[in-house]
Amino acid sequence: MKNIKSFIAGVLFTILAVTLTSTVFGTQLNQTITAIYRDIKIIIDGKEIIPKNADGNIAEPFIVDGTTYLPVRAISEAVGYDVSWNDETNTIVLIKKQTPEAEDFIDGNLDCFYTDEYSGPVAVKGISLRFHGEQNYIDEADFSDMVLTKDGIPLDAGLKYDKLLYYPEYYQDITYFYFLFEQEINEPGIYRFSGKYKGVEYESMYKLIEELPIRGSQANPDDLIGVRFDHLIGESINMIWFDFNKIQQTFYISDLTDLKLTLNGTEIERSLKEEYAGRQLFIENDGVTIYTRYYFYLNEPLVDWGIYQITGEYMGKQFTAETVIPDNSENQIN
């Protein structure tokens, strides 16, 4: 019995050879063939697969003149390849699926629906998983010990893959994979989701909020507890975080005064973009303490190594934050 990958390569070679011949002569050939269907089964590594086309319909293998033809998409995806069709060049394109390594995994978080941009969370919709680098595939078999609880009681909400988003501009090569819960989750309570990706543990906690402040009220300066550089990426900084106690609403850049950013004590020209990039509510492990975080993008990322400091006032309350981008030009001791 031929090796399945060699067999697939032969099938693909036949298809590509016809494509190239048609391109050279510039003529599309139409032929009438007699296909024999014999309820052919496909088993890969001991597991039977049901071949389907891009629309999800069954694409049954068939025999023509003693040669068995298999659907390229179904077989290729079964052995770990993404398949696409280039209509302009009549080319089948296969890309090897690569799952992210464990060291690329950053964290997993519960995602929520909001009634509008100012409201607290009103429904947990699923989870998002973050990875360093540009990723194109994730295998659910790499996840284990996934548990969702409400007030400490396990829930069976079911998960299904939704989409991936890649952020090369602001997040400097971070890929998000999104999974949706199959059941709606909107009852008030403390929700906790935990699991492992290739052995790396993660946990996310969220509380659905019942009572919200008045829509549009400004974040209270007395509740400002800290300002931080977004330093998840290590070698560059793209965002500044503002953290407040309690649930806050609107944050305006115009309420920031005397804003100053320095590198090694020398002031540098940078500014925060007018619209904040995001607002997120967090709850501590005690299940009671809630704080609000606002994310603001810098107009240009900070990339030079050295000590960065930001100072200023928010509605009269002073703040300062400091961080370091290490010098990686020399060999570092691990």
Phi and psi in degrees as GROMACS dihedral restraints (atoms count N, CA, C in turn):
[ dihedral_restraints ]
;  ai    aj    ak    al  type     phi  dphi    fc
    3     4     5     6     1   -67.9    20    10
    4     5     6     7     1   148.9    20    10
    6     7     8     9     1   -60.0    20    10
    7     8     9    10     1   133.2    20    10
    9    10    11    12     1   -60.6    20    10
   10    11    12    13     1   -37.1    20    10
   12    13    14    15     1   -69.7    20    10
   13    14    15    16     1   -36.6    20    10
   15    16    17    18     1   -65.4    20    10
   16    17    18    19     1   -38.8    20    10
   18    19    20    21     1   -63.3    20    10
   19    20    21    22     1   -43.6    20    10
   21    22    23    24     1   -62.1    20    10
   22    23    24    25     1   -41.3    20    10
   24    25    26    27     1   -59.7    20    10
   25    26    27    28     1   -38.6    20    10
   27    28    29    30     1   -64.7    20    10
   28    29    30    31     1   -42.1    20    10
   30    31    32    33     1   -61.9    20    10
   31    32    33    34     1   -45.3    20    10
   33    34    35    36     1   -65.0    20    10
   34    35    36    37     1   -38.3    20    10
   36    37    38    39     1   -62.1    20    10
   37    38    39    40     1   -40.3    20    10
   39    40    41    42     1   -61.8    20    10
   40    41    42    43     1   -43.8    20    10
   42    43    44    45     1   -65.4    20    10
   43    44    45    46     1   -45.0    20    10
   45    46    47    48     1   -67.2    20    10
   46    47    48    49     1   -35.4    20    10
   48    49    50    51     1   -62.7    20    10
   49    50    51    52     1   -41.6    20    10
   51    52    53    54     1   -63.7    20    10
   52    53    54    55     1   -40.9    20    10
   54    55    56    57     1   -62.1    20    10
   55    56    57    58     1   -44.6    20    10
   57    58    59    60     1   -66.1    20    10
   58    59    60    61     1   -41.7    20    10
   60    61    62    63     1   -60.9    20    10
   61    62    63    64     1   -42.7    20    10
   63    64    65    66     1   -63.3    20    10
   64    65    66    67     1   -37.7    20    10
   66    67    68    69     1   -68.5    20    10
   67    68    69    70     1   -40.7    20    10
   69    70    71    72     1   -64.3    20    10
   70    71    72    73     1   -45.0    20    10
   72    73    74    75     1   -87.1    20    10
   73    74    75    76     1    -8.4    20    10
   75    76    77    78     1    66.1    20    10
   76    77    78    79     1    24.4    20    10
   78    79    80    81     1  -129.6    20    10
   79    80    81    82     1   137.4    20    10
   81    82    83    84     1   -90.5    20    10
   82    83    84    85     1   123.3    20    10
   84    85    86    87     1   -98.3    20    10
   85    86    87    88     1   130.6    20    10
   87    88    89    90     1  -114.6    20    10
   88    89    90    91     1   126.2    20    10
   90    91    92    93     1  -128.3    20    10
   91    92    93    94     1   145.8    20    10
   93    94    95    96     1   -95.6    20    10
   94    95    96    97     1   124.8    20    10
   96    97    98    99     1  -121.7    20    10
   97    98    99   100     1   159.3    20    10
   99   100   101   102     1  -107.9    20    10
  100   101   102   103     1   113.4    20    10
  102   103   104   105     1  -104.0    20    10
  103   104   105   106     1   136.9    20    10
  105   106   107   108     1  -107.1    20    10
  106   107   108   109     1   122.8    20    10
  108   109   110   111     1  -104.0    20    10
  109   110   111   112     1   125.0    20    10
  111   112   113   114     1  -128.0    20    10
  112   113   114   115     1    28.9    20    10
  114   115   116   117     1    53.4    20    10
  115   116   117   118     1    49.4    20    10
  117   118   119   120     1   -69.9    20    10
  118   119   120   121     1   129.9    20    10
  120   121   122   123     1  -100.4    20    10
  121   122   123   124     1   149.1    20    10
  123   124   125   126     1  -120.3    20    10
  124   125   126   127     1   123.5    20    10
  126   127   128   129     1  -123.7    20    10
  127   128   129   130     1   124.2    20    10
  129   130   131   132     1  -121.2    20    10
  130   131   132   133     1   122.1    20    10
  132   133   134   135     1    52.6    20    10
  133   134   135   136     1    40.8    20    10
  135   136   137   138     1    81.5    20    10
  136   137   138   139     1     0.5    20    10
  138   139   140   141     1  -117.2    20    10
  139   140   141   142     1   127.8    20    10
  141   142   143   144     1   -77.4    20    10
  142   143   144   145     1   136.1    20    10
  144   145   146   147     1  -114.8    20    10
  145   146   147   148     1   149.1    20    10
  147   148   149   150     1  -103.5    20    10
  148   149   150   151     1   105.2    20    10
  150   151   152   153     1   -68.4    20    10
  151   152   153   154     1   134.8    20    10
  153   154   155   156     1  -134.2    20    10
  154   155   156   157     1   155.1    20    10
  156   157   158   159     1   -88.4    20    10
  157   158   159   160     1  -173.4    20    10
  159   160   161   162     1   -64.1    20    10
  160   161   162   163     1   -23.1    20    10
  162   163   164   165     1   -90.3    20    10
  163   164   165   166     1     0.7    20    10
  165   166   167   168     1    88.5    20    10
  166   167   168   169     1     5.0    20    10
  168   169   170   171     1   -88.0    20    10
  169   170   171   172     1   147.3    20    10
  171   172   173   174     1   -64.3    20    10
  172   173   174   175     1   130.2    20    10
  174   175   176   177     1  -114.1    20    10
  175   176   177   178     1    94.8    20    10
  177   178   179   180     1   -76.7    20    10
  178   179   180   181     1   136.1    20    10
  180   181   182   183     1   -63.8    20    10
  181   182   183   184     1   157.0    20    10
  183   184   185   186     1  -148.1    20    10
  184   185   186   187     1   168.9    20    10
  186   187   188   189     1  -119.0    20    10
  187   188   189   190     1   133.0    20    10
  189   190   191   192     1  -131.1    20    10
  190   191   192   193     1   120.4    20    10
  192   193   194   195     1    51.5    20    10
  193   194   195   196     1    41.1    20    10
  195   196   197   198     1    83.8    20    10
  196   197   198   199     1    -2.0    20    10
  198   199   200   201     1  -106.0    20    10
  199   200   201   202     1   129.5    20    10
  201   202   203   204     1   -88.6    20    10
  202   203   204   205     1   128.3    20    10
  204   205   206   207     1  -108.2    20    10
  205   206   207   208     1   129.1    20    10
  207   208   209   210     1  -113.8    20    10
  208   209   210   211     1   148.5    20    10
  210   211   212   213     1   -68.2    20    10
  211   212   213   214     1   122.3    20    10
  213   214   215   216     1   -59.8    20    10
  214   215   216   217     1   -46.0    20    10
  216   217   218   219     1   -60.3    20    10
  217   218   219   220     1   -50.1    20    10
  219   220   221   222     1   -63.6    20    10
  220   221   222   223     1   -43.2    20    10
  222   223   224   225     1   -70.1    20    10
  223   224   225   226     1   -43.5    20    10
  225   226   227   228     1   -63.9    20    10
  226   227   228   229     1   -43.8    20    10
  228   229   230   231     1   -65.2    20    10
  229   230   231   232     1   -32.9    20    10
  231   232   233   234     1   -66.7    20    10
  232   233   234   235     1   -28.2    20    10
  234   235   236   237     1  -104.4    20    10
  235   236   237   238     1    16.2    20    10
  237   238   239   240     1    96.0    20    10
  238   239   240   241     1    31.0    20    10
  240   241   242   243     1  -124.5    20    10
  241   242   243   244     1   141.3    20    10
  243   244   245   246     1   -85.7    20    10
  244   245   246   247     1   142.5    20    10
  246   247   248   249     1  -122.7    20    10
  247   248   249   250     1   136.3    20    10
  249   250   251   252     1  -141.3    20    10
  250   251   252   253     1   162.3    20    10
  252   253   254   255     1  -122.5    20    10
  253   254   255   256     1   126.6    20    10
  255   256   257   258     1   -98.7    20    10
  256   257   258   259     1   105.9    20    10
  258   259   260   261     1   -70.2    20    10
  259   260   261   262     1   -28.5    20    10
  261   262   263   264     1   -70.5    20    10
  262   263   264   265     1   -36.4    20    10
  264   265   266   267     1  -108.5    20    10
  265   266   267   268     1     2.3    20    10
  267   268   269   270     1    53.3    20    10
  268   269   270   271     1    51.7    20    10
  270   271   272   273     1  -125.3    20    10
  271   272   273   274     1   135.0    20    10
  273   274   275   276     1   -89.5    20    10
  274   275   276   277     1   127.2    20    10
  276   277   278   279     1  -114.2    20    10
  277   278   279   280     1   125.0    20    10
  279   280   281   282     1  -117.0    20    10
  280   281   282   283     1   133.5    20    10
  282   283   284   285     1  -126.7    20    10
  283   284   285   286     1   126.3    20    10
  285   286   287   288     1   -63.7    20    10
  286   287   288   289     1   128.5    20    10
  288   289   290   291     1   -74.6    20    10
  289   290   291   292     1   128.9    20    10
  291   292   293   294     1  -122.1    20    10
  292   293   294   295     1   116.5    20    10
  294   295   296   297     1   -78.4    20    10
  295   296   297   298     1   145.1    20    10
  297   298   299   300     1   -61.7    20    10
  298   299   300   301     1   147.2    20    10
  300   301   302   303     1   -76.1    20    10
  301   302   303   304     1   160.5    20    10
  303   304   305   306     1   -60.0    20    10
  304   305   306   307     1   -36.2    20    10
  306   307   308   309     1   -72.0    20    10
  307   308   309   310     1   -14.0    20    10
  309   310   311   312     1   -83.0    20    10
  310   311   312   313     1   -14.7    20    10
  312   313   314   315     1   -72.6    20    10
  313   314   315   316     1   130.8    20    10
  315   316   317   318     1  -100.4    20    10
  316   317   318   319     1   -61.4    20    10
  318   319   320   321     1  -168.5    20    10
  319   320   321   322     1   171.7    20    10
  321   322   323   324     1  -126.1    20    10
  322   323   324   325     1   139.3    20    10
  324   325   326   327     1  -136.6    20    10
  325   326   327   328     1   145.6    20    10
  327   328   329   330     1   -73.3    20    10
  328   329   330   331     1   137.0    20    10
  330   331   332   333     1  -108.7    20    10
  331   332   333   334     1   146.3    20    10
  333   334   335   336     1  -127.0    20    10
  334   335   336   337     1   151.7    20    10
  336   337   338   339     1   -83.7    20    10
  337   338   339   340     1   149.2    20    10
  339   340   341   342     1  -123.3    20    10
  340   341   342   343     1   147.2    20    10
  342   343   344   345     1   -68.8    20    10
  343   344   345   346     1   -34.4    20    10
  345   346   347   348     1  -162.4    20    10
  346   347   348   349     1  -175.7    20    10
  348   349   350   351     1   -67.1    20    10
  349   350   351   352     1   -12.0    20    10
  351   352   353   354     1  -105.0    20    10
  352   353   354   355     1    -8.2    20    10
  354   355   356   357     1   -89.6    20    10
  355   356   357   358     1   163.6    20    10
  357   358   359   360     1   -79.0    20    10
  358   359   360   361     1   173.5    20    10
  360   361   362   363     1   -66.2    20    10
  361   362   363   364     1   138.4    20    10
  363   364   365   366     1  -119.6    20    10
  364   365   366   367     1   -12.0    20    10
  366   367   368   369     1  -160.2    20    10
  367   368   369   370     1   136.9    20    10
  369   370   371   372     1   -84.2    20    10
  370   371   372   373     1   123.0    20    10
  372   373   374   375     1  -102.4    20    10
  373   374   375   376     1   -24.3    20    10
  375   376   377   378     1   169.0    20    10
  376   377   378   379     1  -155.5    20    10
  378   379   380   381     1  -130.2    20    10
  379   380   381   382     1   152.4    20    10
  381   382   383   384     1  -122.1    20    10
  382   383   384   385     1   138.7    20    10
  384   385   386   387     1  -118.6    20    10
  385   386   387   388     1   130.0    20    10
  387   388   389   390     1  -108.2    20    10
  388   389   390   391     1   138.2    20    10
  390   391   392   393     1  -134.3    20    10
  391   392   393   394     1   144.9    20    10
  393   394   395   396     1   -69.2    20    10
  394   395   396   397     1   145.3    20    10
  396   397   398   399     1    84.6    20    10
  397   398   399   400     1   171.5    20    10
  399   400   401   402     1   -86.8    20    10
  400   401   402   403     1   116.8    20    10
  402   403   404   405     1  -115.7    20    10
  403   404   405   406     1   151.6    20    10
  405   406   407   408     1  -127.4    20    10
  406   407   408   409     1     2.1    20    10
  408   409   410   411     1  -159.1    20    10
  409   410   411   412     1   144.1    20    10
  411   412   413   414     1  -138.6    20    10
  412   413   414   415     1   137.4    20    10
  414   415   416   417     1  -106.6    20    10
  415   416   417   418     1   120.0    20    10
  417   418   419   420     1   -62.5    20    10
  418   419   420   421     1   -20.3    20    10
  420   421   422   423     1   -67.6    20    10
  421   422   423   424     1   -16.5    20    10
  423   424   425   426     1   -81.2    20    10
  424   425   426   427     1    -5.2    20    10
  426   427   428   429     1  -101.1    20    10
  427   428   429   430     1   142.6    20    10
  429   430   431   432     1  -146.4    20    10
  430   431   432   433     1   163.5    20    10
  432   433   434   435     1    54.5    20    10
  433   434   435   436     1    36.1    20    10
  435   436   437   438     1   -80.5    20    10
  436   437   438   439     1   124.0    20    10
  438   439   440   441     1  -136.5    20    10
  439   440   441   442     1   130.6    20    10
  441   442   443   444     1  -112.9    20    10
  442   443   444   445     1   128.6    20    10
  444   445   446   447     1  -127.0    20    10
  445   446   447   448     1   151.9    20    10
  447   448   449   450     1  -121.9    20    10
  448   449   450   451     1   118.1    20    10
  450   451   452   453     1    52.3    20    10
  451   452   453   454     1    37.3    20    10
  453   454   455   456     1    86.9    20    10
  454   455   456   457     1    -4.3    20    10
  456   457   458   459     1  -102.9    20    10
  457   458   459   460     1   126.4    20    10
  459   460   461   462     1   -62.0    20    10
  460   461   462   463     1   142.3    20    10
  462   463   464   465     1  -120.0    20    10
  463   464   465   466     1   146.1    20    10
  465   466   467   468     1  -110.0    20    10
  466   467   468   469     1    86.5    20    10
  468   469   470   471     1   -97.2    20    10
  469   470   471   472     1   -18.5    20    10
  471   472   473   474     1    73.4    20    10
  472   473   474   475     1   143.3    20    10
  474   475   476   477     1  -126.5    20    10
  475   476   477   478     1   144.1    20    10
  477   478   479   480     1  -138.3    20    10
  478   479   480   481     1   143.1    20    10
  480   481   482   483     1   -66.7    20    10
  481   482   483   484     1   137.1    20    10
  483   484   485   486     1  -110.5    20    10
  484   485   486   487     1   -62.2    20    10
  486   487   488   489     1  -169.3    20    10
  487   488   489   490     1   171.6    20    10
  489   490   491   492     1  -125.9    20    10
  490   491   492   493     1   148.5    20    10
  492   493   494   495     1  -129.7    20    10
  493   494   495   496     1   135.3    20    10
  495   496   497   498     1  -115.4    20    10
  496   497   498   499     1   128.0    20    10
  498   499   500   501     1  -116.2    20    10
  499   500   501   502     1    87.3    20    10
  501   502   503   504     1   -82.6    20    10
  502   503   504   505     1   -19.0    20    10
  504   505   506   507     1   -82.1    20    10
  505   506   507   508     1   -63.6    20    10
  507   508   509   510     1   -89.0    20    10
  508   509   510   511     1   -33.3    20    10
  510   511   512   513     1   -93.9    20    10
  511   512   513   514     1     2.6    20    10
  513   514   515   516     1    50.2    20    10
  514   515   516   517     1    68.7    20    10
  516   517   518   519     1    65.6    20    10
  517   518   519   520     1    68.3    20    10
  519   520   521   522     1  -129.0    20    10
  520   521   522   523     1   134.0    20    10
  522   523   524   525     1  -110.7    20    10
  523   524   525   526     1   132.3    20    10
  525   526   527   528     1  -104.7    20    10
  526   527   528   529     1   130.2    20    10
  528   529   530   531     1  -108.2    20    10
  529   530   531   532     1   129.6    20    10
  531   532   533   534     1  -110.8    20    10
  532   533   534   535     1   134.9    20    10
  534   535   536   537     1  -124.3    20    10
  535   536   537   538     1   138.5    20    10
  537   538   539   540     1  -105.8    20    10
  538   539   540   541     1   142.0    20    10
  540   541   542   543     1   -73.5    20    10
  541   542   543   544     1   142.3    20    10
  543   544   545   546     1   -77.5    20    10
  544   545   546   547     1   -17.2    20    10
  546   547   548   549     1  -116.2    20    10
  547   548   549   550     1   146.3    20    10
  549   550   551   552     1   -73.1    20    10
  550   551   552   553     1   134.9    20    10
  552   553   554   555     1  -123.1    20    10
  553   554   555   556     1   106.1    20    10
  555   556   557   558     1  -140.3    20    10
  556   557   558   559     1    10.3    20    10
  558   559   560   561     1   -81.2    20    10
  559   560   561   562     1   139.6    20    10
  561   562   563   564     1   -57.2    20    10
  562   563   564   565     1   142.4    20    10
  564   565   566   567     1   158.0    20    10
  565   566   567   568     1   177.4    20    10
  567   568   569   570     1  -100.9    20    10
  568   569   570   571     1   116.5    20    10
  570   571   572   573     1  -106.2    20    10
  571   572   573   574     1   137.0    20    10
  573   574   575   576     1  -133.7    20    10
  574   575   576   577     1   131.8    20    10
  576   577   578   579     1  -124.4    20    10
  577   578   579   580     1   131.9    20    10
  579   580   581   582     1  -139.2    20    10
  580   581   582   583     1   162.0    20    10
  582   583   584   585     1   175.6    20    10
  583   584   585   586     1  -168.7    20    10
  585   586   587   588     1  -136.1    20    10
  586   587   588   589     1   142.9    20    10
  588   589   590   591     1  -117.9    20    10
  589   590   591   592     1   112.5    20    10
  591   592   593   594     1    48.8    20    10
  592   593   594   595     1    40.0    20    10
  594   595   596   597     1    90.9    20    10
  595   596   597   598     1   -12.0    20    10
  597   598   599   600     1   -85.7    20    10
  598   599   600   601     1   122.6    20    10
  600   601   602   603     1   -80.3    20    10
  601   602   603   604     1   148.4    20    10
  603   604   605   606     1  -147.0    20    10
  604   605   606   607     1   156.7    20    10
  606   607   608   609     1  -152.1    20    10
  607   608   609   610     1   140.2    20    10
  609   610   611   612     1  -134.1    20    10
  610   611   612   613     1   141.0    20    10
  612   613   614   615     1  -127.9    20    10
  613   614   615   616     1   138.5    20    10
  615   616   617   618     1  -147.9    20    10
  616   617   618   619     1   150.3    20    10
  618   619   620   621     1  -125.7    20    10
  619   620   621   622     1   126.9    20    10
  621   622   623   624     1   -75.3    20    10
  622   623   624   625     1   129.8    20    10
  624   625   626   627     1   -94.3    20    10
  625   626   627   628     1   132.3    20    10
  627   628   629   630     1   -93.6    20    10
  628   629   630   631     1   -42.9    20    10
  630   631   632   633     1  -108.7    20    10
  631   632   633   634     1   128.9    20    10
  633   634   635   636     1  -119.2    20    10
  634   635   636   637     1   151.9    20    10
  636   637   638   639     1   -64.6    20    10
  637   638   639   640     1   172.0    20    10
  639   640   641   642     1   -64.1    20    10
  640   641   642   643     1   133.8    20    10
  642   643   644   645     1   -58.2    20    10
  643   644   645   646     1   132.1    20    10
  645   646   647   648     1    89.6    20    10
  646   647   648   649     1    -5.9    20    10
  648   649   650   651     1   -69.1    20    10
  649   650   651   652     1   145.0    20    10
  651   652   653   654     1   -74.7    20    10
  652   653   654   655     1   149.1    20    10
  654   655   656   657     1   -59.2    20    10
  655   656   657   658     1   134.0    20    10
  657   658   659   660     1   -74.5    20    10
  658   659   660   661     1   121.4    20    10
  660   661   662   663     1   -61.2    20    10
  661   662   663   664     1   -29.3    20    10
  663   664   665   666     1   -67.3    20    10
  664   665   666   667     1   -18.0    20    10
  666   667   668   669     1   -94.6    20    10
  667   668   669   670     1    -0.6    20    10
  669   670   671   672     1   -66.8    20    10
  670   671   672   673     1   121.3    20    10
  672   673   674   675     1  -113.0    20    10
  673   674   675   676     1   -11.1    20    10
  675   676   677   678     1   172.9    20    10
  676   677   678   679     1   156.3    20    10
  678   679   680   681     1  -125.2    20    10
  679   680   681   682     1   137.8    20    10
  681   682   683   684     1  -137.9    20    10
  682   683   684   685     1   149.0    20    10
  684   685   686   687     1   -81.1    20    10
  685   686   687   688     1   140.2    20    10
  687   688   689   690     1   -75.2    20    10
  688   689   690   691     1   104.1    20    10
  690   691   692   693     1  -120.0    20    10
  691   692   693   694     1    31.6    20    10
  693   694   695   696     1   -71.1    20    10
  694   695   696   697     1   -26.3    20    10
  696   697   698   699     1   -88.5    20    10
  697   698   699   700     1   -23.2    20    10
  699   700   701   702     1    94.8    20    10
  700   701   702   703     1   -62.7    20    10
  702   703   704   705     1   -99.3    20    10
  703   704   705   706     1    -1.6    20    10
  705   706   707   708     1  -151.5    20    10
  706   707   708   709     1   159.9    20    10
  708   709   710   711     1  -128.8    20    10
  709   710   711   712     1   125.6    20    10
  711   712   713   714     1  -114.4    20    10
  712   713   714   715     1   -19.4    20    10
  714   715   716   717     1  -137.0    20    10
  715   716   717   718     1   158.4    20    10
  717   718   719   720     1  -119.7    20    10
  718   719   720   721     1   136.8    20    10
  720   721   722   723     1  -105.5    20    10
  721   722   723   724     1   142.7    20    10
  723   724   725   726     1  -121.1    20    10
  724   725   726   727     1   119.4    20    10
  726   727   728   729     1  -107.5    20    10
  727   728   729   730     1   135.1    20    10
  729   730   731   732     1  -127.5    20    10
  730   731   732   733     1   146.0    20    10
  732   733   734   735     1   -68.3    20    10
  733   734   735   736     1   152.5    20    10
  735   736   737   738     1    68.6    20    10
  736   737   738   739     1  -176.2    20    10
  738   739   740   741     1   -88.6    20    10
  739   740   741   742     1   122.8    20    10
  741   742   743   744     1  -114.8    20    10
  742   743   744   745     1   166.1    20    10
  744   745   746   747     1  -113.2    20    10
  745   746   747   748     1  -103.4    20    10
  747   748   749   750     1   -86.3    20    10
  748   749   750   751     1   144.4    20    10
  750   751   752   753     1  -129.4    20    10
  751   752   753   754     1   124.4    20    10
  753   754   755   756     1  -112.0    20    10
  754   755   756   757     1   132.3    20    10
  756   757   758   759     1   -58.0    20    10
  757   758   759   760     1   -33.9    20    10
  759   760   761   762     1   -63.4    20    10
  760   761   762   763     1   -17.2    20    10
  762   763   764   765     1   -83.9    20    10
  763   764   765   766     1    -3.5    20    10
  765   766   767   768     1   -92.0    20    10
  766   767   768   769     1   130.9    20    10
  768   769   770   771     1  -129.8    20    10
  769   770   771   772     1   160.7    20    10
  771   772   773   774     1    53.7    20    10
  772   773   774   775     1    35.0    20    10
  774   775   776   777     1   -71.8    20    10
  775   776   777   778     1   127.8    20    10
  777   778   779   780     1  -142.2    20    10
  778   779   780   781     1   131.7    20    10
  780   781   782   783     1  -122.3    20    10
  781   782   783   784     1   130.0    20    10
  783   784   785   786     1  -126.7    20    10
  784   785   786   787     1   152.3    20    10
  786   787   788   789     1  -123.0    20    10
  787   788   789   790     1   115.1    20    10
  789   790   791   792     1    53.6    20    10
  790   791   792   793     1    39.0    20    10
  792   793   794   795     1    87.1    20    10
  793   794   795   796     1    -6.8    20    10
  795   796   797   798     1  -104.6    20    10
  796   797   798   799     1   128.1    20    10
  798   799   800   801     1   -65.7    20    10
  799   800   801   802     1   138.6    20    10
  801   802   803   804     1  -123.1    20    10
  802   803   804   805     1   156.3    20    10
  804   805   806   807     1   -87.0    20    10
  805   806   807   808     1   104.5    20    10
  807   808   809   810     1  -147.0    20    10
  808   809   810   811     1   155.4    20    10
  810   811   812   813     1  -143.1    20    10
  811   812   813   814     1   161.3    20    10
  813   814   815   816     1   -93.1    20    10
  814   815   816   817     1   141.2    20    10
  816   817   818   819     1   -67.8    20    10
  817   818   819   820     1   147.5    20    10
  819   820   821   822     1   -59.0    20    10
  820   821   822   823     1   -46.2    20    10
  822   823   824   825     1   -90.3    20    10
  823   824   825   826     1   132.4    20    10
  825   826   827   828     1   -73.2    20    10
  826   827   828   829     1   145.2    20    10
  828   829   830   831     1   -74.7    20    10
  829   830   831   832     1   -22.5    20    10
  831   832   833   834     1  -176.7    20    10
  832   833   834   835     1   161.4    20    10
  834   835   836   837     1  -136.6    20    10
  835   836   837   838     1   130.3    20    10
  837   838   839   840     1  -138.7    20    10
  838   839   840   841     1   140.9    20    10
  840   841   842   843     1   -99.8    20    10
  841   842   843   844     1   136.9    20    10
  843   844   845   846     1  -123.6    20    10
  844   845   846   847     1   151.3    20    10
  846   847   848   849     1  -129.0    20    10
  847   848   849   850     1   134.6    20    10
  849   850   851   852     1   -74.1    20    10
  850   851   852   853     1   170.3    20    10
  852   853   854   855     1   -64.1    20    10
  853   854   855   856     1   -15.5    20    10
  855   856   857   858     1   -74.6    20    10
  856   857   858   859     1    -9.2    20    10
  858   859   860   861     1    76.4    20    10
  859   860   861   862     1     3.9    20    10
  861   862   863   864     1  -121.0    20    10
  862   863   864   865     1   -48.2    20    10
  864   865   866   867     1   -70.6    20    10
  865   866   867   868     1   122.3    20    10
  867   868   869   870     1  -119.9    20    10
  868   869   870   871     1   139.2    20    10
  870   871   872   873     1  -139.4    20    10
  871   872   873   874     1   160.4    20    10
  873   874   875   876     1  -114.5    20    10
  874   875   876   877     1   136.1    20    10
  876   877   878   879     1  -120.5    20    10
  877   878   879   880     1   133.1    20    10
  879   880   881   882     1  -111.2    20    10
  880   881   882   883     1   136.4    20    10
  882   883   884   885     1  -110.1    20    10
  883   884   885   886     1   131.2    20    10
  885   886   887   888     1  -126.1    20    10
  886   887   888   889     1   132.3    20    10
  888   889   890   891     1   -80.1    20    10
  889   890   891   892     1   142.6    20    10
  891   892   893   894     1   -77.5    20    10
  892   893   894   895     1   149.5    20    10
  894   895   896   897     1   -66.4    20    10
  895   896   897   898     1   -24.7    20    10
  897   898   899   900     1  -142.0    20    10
  898   899   900   901     1   141.8    20    10
  900   901   902   903     1   -68.6    20    10
  901   902   903   904     1   156.0    20    10
  903   904   905   906     1   -94.3    20    10
  904   905   906   907     1   119.3    20    10
  906   907   908   909     1  -124.3    20    10
  907   908   909   910     1   -20.8    20    10
  909   910   911   912     1   -74.9    20    10
  910   911   912   913     1   142.1    20    10
  912   913   914   915     1   -74.3    20    10
  913   914   915   916     1   149.7    20    10
  915   916   917   918     1   144.5    20    10
  916   917   918   919     1  -170.9    20    10
  918   919   920   921     1   -99.0    20    10
  919   920   921   922     1   121.3    20    10
  921   922   923   924     1  -105.7    20    10
  922   923   924   925     1   140.9    20    10
  924   925   926   927     1  -138.8    20    10
  925   926   927   928     1   137.0    20    10
  927   928   929   930     1  -121.9    20    10
  928   929   930   931     1   133.9    20    10
  930   931   932   933     1  -132.7    20    10
  931   932   933   934     1   160.3    20    10
  933   934   935   936     1   166.0    20    10
  934   935   936   937     1  -168.2    20    10
  936   937   938   939     1  -133.4    20    10
  937   938   939   940     1   142.0    20    10
  939   940   941   942     1  -114.5    20    10
  940   941   942   943     1   108.3    20    10
  942   943   944   945     1    50.0    20    10
  943   944   945   946     1    43.3    20    10
  945   946   947   948     1    93.5    20    10
  946   947   948   949     1   -13.2    20    10
  948   949   950   951     1   -95.3    20    10
  949   950   951   952     1   124.1    20    10
  951   952   953   954     1   -75.7    20    10
  952   953   954   955     1   149.3    20    10
  954   955   956   957     1  -146.3    20    10
  955   956   957   958     1   157.7    20    10
  957   958   959   960     1  -151.9    20    10
  958   959   960   961     1   148.8    20    10
  960   961   962   963     1  -148.3    20    10
  961   962   963   964     1   150.3    20    10
  963   964   965   966     1  -141.8    20    10
  964   965   966   967     1   146.2    20    10
  966   967   968   969     1  -154.0    20    10
  967   968   969   970     1   171.2    20    10
  969   970   971   972     1  -131.2    20    10
  970   971   972   973     1   133.7    20    10
  972   973   974   975     1  -101.4    20    10
  973   974   975   976     1   116.8    20    10
  975   976   977   978     1   -70.9    20    10
  976   977   978   979     1   155.7    20    10
  978   979   980   981     1   -84.3    20    10
  979   980   981   982     1   109.6    20    10
  981   982   983   984     1   -99.9    20    10
  982   983   984   985     1    14.2    20    10
  984   985   986   987     1   -74.9    20    10
  985   986   987   988     1   -19.9    20    10
  987   988   989   990     1  -110.6    20    10
  988   989   990   991     1   162.2    20    10
  990   991   992   993     1   -63.7    20    10
  991   992   993   994     1   133.1    20    10
  993   994   995   996     1  -101.0    20    10
  994   995   996   997     1   145.9    20    10
  996   997   998   999     1   -87.4    20    10
  997   998   999  1000     1   123.1    20    10
